[in-house]
Amino acid sequence: MKKQRINVTRSSMPPLEEYIEEIRPLWENRWLSNHGEKCKALEEQLQEFLAVDHVATFANGHLALETALQALAFPPGSEVITTPYTHVSTTHAIVRSGLVPVFTDIEPVHYTLDPDRIEEAITDKTKAILATHVYGFHCDVERIARIAEKHGLTVIYDAAHCFGVTCKGTGIANFGDIVMFSTHATKVFHTIEGGLLTWKDADDERFEQVRRIQNFGHVAEDDVHYIGTNAKMTEFSAAMGICNLRHLEENISRRKAADTRYCERLSGIPGIHIPRPDADTKWNYIYFPVIFDGFRLNRDEVKDRLAEHGIYARKYFYPLTNEENVYKAQYGRADIPVARHISRNVLTLPMFSDLPPNMVDEICDVILN
Ligand SMILES: Cc1ncc(COP(=O)(O)O)c(C=O)c1O
């Protein structure tokens, strides 16, 4: 019998009947997109869950970030201090918005933007800091806020990995001026494809612009004020989100059980380092990253050996975004030794809500034996 393939992630699904009930009204009202009742209901539920005043739903996280940057309307060529240790989406959003990414190194504990390196990167063209909360480990949000305030910079967080995370008891959406979440199918909370934006100052008229930009720039039926895009979430996606939100805590606790089993098997093994969140973080167990540094196999060898057994771990994040082919000629020489080291040694092992402990054992057996 063919062995079941184990991928790095696997989408969690609500019970089919529950989803069918949620989408049933769409057969009556025939309103499938354009900010219909499901999107509105999901936004309301998310305001409560994320403890913020306003949430806008999007077709995906990437377009949410691009739309936010367009609404901020920084002069073309403005600089944005950012991390190379992220999904290429973060860098693309900056560049596609006509802005210049200034790659700054990460710190070695949670692999997020190193506050010690931010100030030296600020010039008179710097307008914003765009940092990623990597693997659900939050950035040093307090120090970044102080630096931004001192220099009059906007703080944008890529919280694609961070749904459900709190920092010192406060929801992660409450740190920074603008926060983007991805609700892609592989995330802890998903809407099939999707993304969210939260905006600290909901009275900021630029938040209103975001809604217009995501709908082709319309301010009224016969009035287009902005060079907009189409970044609206569909009603089917929103319905999936409504269902998934009900099962979120249960899914996170199942991920936690898999995480515990991994730690039992892999902690204390020479050459294997498992990064952990701060004690004051309520984590979402989105990934299980491991650093192979001094282990008898290097990262690539571990990945290949797992693949021989039908287990597909991923090198999140390798290459660094500034070293991707499209960017390396211009940005490949950035001074980012910590990011380089982590990127060359990290492997994210399979992690999803229906990963049973015996499958974790199977994965660990391949690594250790
Ligand atoms: C850190 C980070 N930023 C942005 C994105 C893009 O999100 P989306 O796939 O929803 O466009 C991802 C996607 O996985 C991501 O991991």
PDBQT file of the ligand as one rigid body, heavy atoms in Angstrom, charges set to zero:
ROOT
HETATM    1  C1  LIG A 401       5.021  36.301   6.192  1.00  0.00    +0.000 C 
HETATM    2  C2  LIG A 401       4.027  36.281   5.069  1.00  0.00    +0.000 A 
HETATM    3  N1  LIG A 401       3.625  37.447   4.528  1.00  0.00    +0.000 NA
HETATM    4  C3  LIG A 401       2.726  37.485   3.531  1.00  0.00    +0.000 A 
HETATM    5  C4  LIG A 401       2.186  36.338   3.001  1.00  0.00    +0.000 A 
HETATM    6  C5  LIG A 401       1.201  36.431   1.874  1.00  0.00    +0.000 C 
HETATM    7  O1  LIG A 401      -0.079  36.078   2.290  1.00  0.00    +0.000 OA
HETATM    8  P1  LIG A 401      -1.175  35.570   1.223  1.00  0.00    +0.000 P 
HETATM    9  O2  LIG A 401      -0.757  34.206   0.783  1.00  0.00    +0.000 OA
HETATM   10  O3  LIG A 401      -2.454  35.561   1.996  1.00  0.00    +0.000 OA
HETATM   11  O4  LIG A 401      -1.204  36.557   0.118  1.00  0.00    +0.000 OA
HETATM   12  C6  LIG A 401       2.579  35.108   3.515  1.00  0.00    +0.000 A 
HETATM   13  C7  LIG A 401       1.994  33.877   2.956  1.00  0.00    +0.000 C 
HETATM   14  O5  LIG A 401       2.150  32.792   3.426  1.00  0.00    +0.000 OA
HETATM   15  C8  LIG A 401       3.525  35.060   4.581  1.00  0.00    +0.000 A 
HETATM   16  O6  LIG A 401       3.949  33.903   5.098  1.00  0.00    +0.000 OA
ENDROOT
TORSDOF 0
